[in-house]
Amino acid sequence: MDNHTASAAARGETRLSDIIYEKIVGMISDGRFPVNERLPSEQNLASLFGASRPVVREALERLRNDELIVSQKGSGSYVRQQPDSSVLQQVPVGSLADVQRFFEFRAGLEASAAELAARNWQAADRARIEQAIAALEQCLERNDLGAEEDFALHEAIAKASHNQFHITVRIWFKPHFAIGQSVTRSLSLKRTPQHVREVQNEHTAIVEAIFARREQAAHDAMKDHILKARARMFQGVGS
């Protein structure tokens, strides 16, 4: 076990499986584990990281869930896609797995907020949402990051739910929201204009469903957007 892995695990700062997960992501990202190539066996990975096989198995299961690797019965695990190296540069060390888990949390939370917003929005909410999505559109035209504008749109939708808990959660977890949205927005700037437009189209679909008071459609559009944002973290720039 290397010094960083050992010290972090000893202090209980993060789960050992999360550290190994992040290290494997890094090794896929920098090409040490190439796309379409087989990963070392569980036993070899356990030896490499100085960990037990169950811990390695947990890390591999998360990599499968994130569609970075795929298992072939009787053959082992193969690298499916190579994430952009900047992903690991933009999140705190040892926290990548938690960033992914937070996207899972957001999917349910923000889908509920969008559904309630479709039911409860008032004129002031509509004006706030329209202003936010217009600002995001301007960022897209200028090829700006737009992380703050992205946050503002999602916040405006939470306020339109008229449920104080949706608003409070965003305040409590603002740093977590900010990390995820900053990473996905910065990665979007490296991709094709068509890809960036697709992300904005997701926002438009959410807003249109809210304004039409189509509660289920707003719920589904927001959940789809968040889960796609989560997947985009691990897509290569050329994807």
C-alpha positions as CSV (number, residue, x, y, z in Angstrom):
1,M,0.0,0.0,0.0
2,D,1.5,3.4,-0.9
3,N,2.0,6.2,1.6
4,H,-1.1,8.2,0.5
5,T,-3.4,5.2,0.5
6,A,-2.1,3.9,3.8
7,S,-2.2,7.3,5.6
8,A,-5.7,8.2,4.3
9,A,-7.1,4.9,5.2
10,A,-5.5,4.9,8.7
11,R,-7.0,8.4,9.4
12,G,-10.4,7.2,8.2
13,E,-10.6,10.0,5.8
14,T,-12.2,7.9,3.1
15,R,-13.0,4.3,2.4
16,L,-10.1,2.2,1.1
17,S,-12.2,1.0,-1.8
18,D,-12.9,4.6,-2.8
19,I,-9.1,5.3,-2.9
20,I,-8.5,2.3,-5.0
21,Y,-11.4,3.2,-7.3
22,E,-9.9,6.6,-7.8
23,K,-6.5,5.2,-8.5
24,I,-7.8,2.9,-11.1
25,V,-9.7,5.7,-12.7
26,G,-6.4,7.6,-12.9
27,M,-4.6,4.7,-14.4
28,I,-7.3,4.4,-17.1
29,S,-7.3,8.1,-17.7
30,D,-3.5,8.3,-18.2
31,G,-3.5,5.2,-20.5
32,R,-1.8,2.7,-18.2
33,F,-4.9,0.6,-18.5
34,P,-5.9,1.2,-22.1
35,V,-9.4,1.1,-23.6
36,N,-10.5,-2.4,-24.7
37,E,-7.6,-4.0,-22.7
38,R,-8.1,-6.4,-19.8
39,L,-7.5,-5.1,-16.3
40,P,-5.2,-7.1,-14.1
41,S,-6.9,-9.8,-12.0
42,E,-8.5,-9.0,-8.6
43,Q,-5.5,-10.8,-7.0
44,N,-3.0,-8.8,-8.9
45,L,-4.8,-5.5,-8.2
46,A,-5.0,-6.5,-4.5
47,S,-1.2,-7.0,-4.5
48,L,-0.6,-3.7,-6.4
49,F,-2.6,-1.7,-3.9
50,G,-1.8,-3.7,-0.8
51,A,-5.5,-4.4,-0.2
52,S,-7.8,-7.4,0.2
53,R,-9.7,-8.8,-2.7
54,P,-13.1,-7.9,-1.3
55,V,-12.0,-4.2,-1.1
56,V,-10.7,-4.4,-4.7
57,R,-13.9,-6.2,-5.8
58,E,-16.0,-3.3,-4.3
59,A,-13.9,-0.7,-6.3
60,L,-14.4,-2.7,-9.5
61,E,-18.1,-2.9,-8.9
62,R,-18.3,0.8,-8.7
63,L,-16.2,1.1,-11.9
64,R,-18.7,-1.2,-13.6
65,N,-21.6,0.9,-12.4
66,D,-19.9,4.0,-13.8
67,E,-19.5,2.2,-17.1
68,L,-15.7,2.6,-17.1
69,I,-15.2,-1.2,-17.2
70,V,-17.2,-4.1,-18.4
71,S,-16.9,-7.7,-17.2
72,Q,-16.8,-10.7,-19.5
73,K,-17.6,-14.0,-17.9
74,G,-14.6,-16.2,-17.6
75,S,-12.3,-13.6,-19.0
76,G,-12.2,-10.7,-16.5
77,S,-12.8,-7.0,-16.6
78,Y,-12.0,-4.8,-19.6
79,V,-11.7,-1.0,-19.9
80,R,-14.7,0.4,-21.7
81,Q,-13.9,4.1,-21.9
82,Q,-11.2,6.6,-21.0
83,P,-12.2,9.7,-19.0
84,D,-10.6,13.0,-19.5
85,S,-7.6,13.4,-17.2
86,S,-8.8,16.8,-16.0
87,V,-11.6,15.1,-14.0
88,L,-9.1,14.0,-11.3
89,Q,-7.5,17.4,-11.3
90,Q,-10.7,19.2,-10.4
91,V,-11.9,17.1,-7.5
92,P,-10.3,16.8,-4.1
93,V,-8.0,13.8,-3.7
94,G,-10.0,10.8,-2.5
95,S,-13.4,12.3,-3.2
96,L,-14.2,11.2,-6.7
97,A,-16.4,8.3,-5.6
98,D,-18.3,10.7,-3.3
99,V,-18.8,13.2,-6.2
100,Q,-20.4,10.3,-8.2
101,R,-22.6,9.4,-5.2
102,F,-23.7,13.0,-4.9
103,F,-24.9,12.9,-8.5
104,E,-27.0,9.9,-7.6
105,F,-28.4,11.8,-4.6
106,R,-29.1,14.9,-6.9
107,A,-31.0,12.8,-9.4
108,G,-33.8,12.0,-7.0
109,L,-33.7,15.3,-5.1
110,E,-33.7,17.7,-8.1
111,A,-36.3,15.6,-10.0
112,S,-38.6,16.1,-7.0
113,A,-37.9,19.8,-7.0
114,A,-38.7,20.1,-10.7
115,E,-41.9,18.2,-10.3
116,L,-43.0,20.5,-7.4
117,A,-41.9,23.6,-9.4
118,A,-44.2,22.5,-12.3
119,R,-47.0,22.4,-9.7
120,N,-46.3,25.5,-7.7
121,W,-44.4,28.1,-9.8
122,Q,-45.7,31.7,-9.6
123,A,-45.0,34.7,-11.8
124,A,-41.8,35.7,-9.8
125,D,-40.5,32.1,-10.1
126,R,-41.0,32.1,-13.9
127,A,-39.2,35.4,-14.2
128,R,-36.3,34.1,-12.2
129,I,-36.0,30.8,-14.2
130,E,-36.3,32.7,-17.5
131,Q,-33.5,35.0,-16.4
132,A,-31.3,32.1,-15.3
133,I,-31.6,30.1,-18.5
134,A,-31.1,33.2,-20.6
135,A,-27.8,33.9,-18.7
136,L,-26.8,30.3,-19.3
137,E,-27.5,30.6,-23.0
138,Q,-25.3,33.7,-23.2
139,C,-22.5,31.7,-21.6
140,L,-22.9,29.1,-24.2
141,E,-22.6,31.7,-27.0
142,R,-19.5,33.1,-25.4
143,N,-18.0,29.7,-24.8
144,D,-17.8,30.6,-21.1
145,L,-17.8,28.0,-18.3
146,G,-21.2,29.1,-16.9
147,A,-20.9,27.0,-13.7
148,E,-22.4,29.8,-11.6
149,E,-25.2,30.4,-14.1
150,D,-25.9,26.6,-14.1
151,F,-26.1,26.6,-10.3
152,A,-28.4,29.7,-10.5
153,L,-30.9,27.9,-12.8
154,H,-31.1,24.8,-10.6
155,E,-31.5,27.0,-7.6
156,A,-34.3,29.0,-9.3
157,I,-36.1,25.7,-9.9
158,A,-35.6,24.7,-6.3
159,K,-37.1,28.0,-5.2
160,A,-40.1,27.5,-7.5
161,S,-40.9,24.3,-5.7
162,H,-42.0,26.4,-2.8
163,N,-40.7,23.7,-0.4
164,Q,-38.2,25.2,1.9
165,F,-36.3,21.9,2.4
166,H,-35.3,21.9,-1.3
167,I,-33.8,25.4,-0.8
168,T,-32.2,24.5,2.5
169,V,-30.5,21.4,1.1
170,R,-28.9,23.5,-1.7
171,I,-27.5,25.8,0.9
172,W,-26.2,23.0,3.1
173,F,-24.6,21.2,0.2
174,K,-23.6,24.1,-2.0
175,P,-19.9,23.1,-2.2
176,H,-20.9,19.6,-3.4
177,F,-23.2,21.0,-6.0
178,A,-20.5,23.4,-7.1
179,I,-17.8,20.8,-7.6
180,G,-20.0,18.5,-9.7
181,Q,-21.4,21.3,-11.9
182,S,-17.9,22.9,-12.4
183,V,-16.4,19.6,-13.5
184,T,-19.2,18.8,-16.0
185,R,-19.3,22.4,-17.4
186,S,-15.5,22.5,-17.9
187,L,-15.5,19.2,-19.6
188,S,-18.3,20.3,-21.9
189,L,-16.2,23.2,-23.1
190,K,-13.7,20.7,-24.4
191,R,-16.3,18.9,-26.5
192,T,-18.0,19.7,-29.8
193,P,-20.5,22.6,-30.0
194,Q,-23.2,20.0,-30.8
195,H,-22.5,18.3,-27.5
196,V,-22.7,21.6,-25.5
197,R,-26.0,22.4,-27.3
198,E,-27.4,19.0,-26.2
199,V,-26.7,19.9,-22.6
200,Q,-28.5,23.2,-23.0
201,N,-31.4,21.4,-24.7
202,E,-31.7,19.3,-21.6
203,H,-32.1,22.5,-19.5
204,T,-34.7,23.8,-22.0
205,A,-36.7,20.6,-21.8
206,I,-36.9,20.9,-18.0
207,V,-37.9,24.5,-18.1
208,E,-40.6,24.0,-20.8
209,A,-42.1,21.1,-18.8
210,I,-42.2,23.2,-15.7
211,F,-43.9,26.2,-17.4
212,A,-46.4,23.8,-19.0
213,R,-47.1,22.4,-15.5
214,R,-46.4,18.9,-16.7
215,E,-45.2,17.6,-13.4
216,Q,-44.1,14.1,-14.4
217,A,-42.4,15.4,-17.6
218,A,-40.5,17.9,-15.5
219,H,-39.5,15.2,-13.0
220,D,-38.3,12.9,-15.8
221,A,-36.4,15.6,-17.7
222,M,-34.5,16.7,-14.6
223,K,-33.6,13.1,-13.6
224,D,-32.4,12.4,-17.1
225,H,-30.3,15.6,-17.1
226,I,-28.6,14.8,-13.8
227,L,-27.9,11.2,-14.7
228,K,-26.5,12.3,-18.1
229,A,-24.3,14.9,-16.3
230,R,-23.0,12.1,-14.1
231,A,-22.2,9.9,-17.1
232,R,-20.5,12.9,-18.9
233,M,-17.9,13.0,-16.1
234,F,-16.4,9.8,-17.4
235,Q,-16.8,10.3,-21.1
236,G,-13.7,11.1,-23.1
237,V,-13.4,14.5,-24.8
238,G,-14.1,12.8,-28.1
239,S,-17.3,11.1,-26.9
